[in-house]
Amino acid sequence: MEAVMRASSLLQPMLAVVVLACAPAVAVGQKEDAPRPVQKTTIVIRNDNWANAKVSFVFPSGSLETIGRVEAYTTKSVDISRFVFSQEEIQFKIELFVSHEVYYTMTVLASPGDELRLTMGERLHLTALTVAPRRN
């Protein structure tokens, strides 16, 4: 009986050590689920064309996701943070509604927090895509 008592008295501290070792480490004063600040990545689309246009994000695989419709001679700002997770190559597809012209922009390197500027020219081959580095 005495041996069982000694064994149980040794098990309790060992169990406590195991439980503490498995617990997640959190720094003093730091919240456990503190959210990381999200850097907003935007694209400002300026349509200097006479036709309304649909702009789509082109994934590296070639698949597309429409990010918006831009009326003729207007400017629109769109949050594209959901597409830019790290420094990545970015490309867009432009489709004019009336003439059914299609244009793929050149590929640019963008990072979270950057502001991209897409200017659609009077003719689509005059389209320009630029990146303004993130502002700190």
Beta strands, then each sheet from edge to edge (+ up, - down):
strand 1: 42-47
strand 2: 53-58
strand 3: 64-70
strand 4: 75-79
strand 5: 88-90
strand 6: 92-96
strand 7: 102-104
strand 8: 108-110
strand 9: 115-120
strand 10: 128-132
sheet 1: 4+ 1- 9- 10+
sheet 2: 3+ 2- 6+ 7-
sheet 3: 5+ 8-
end
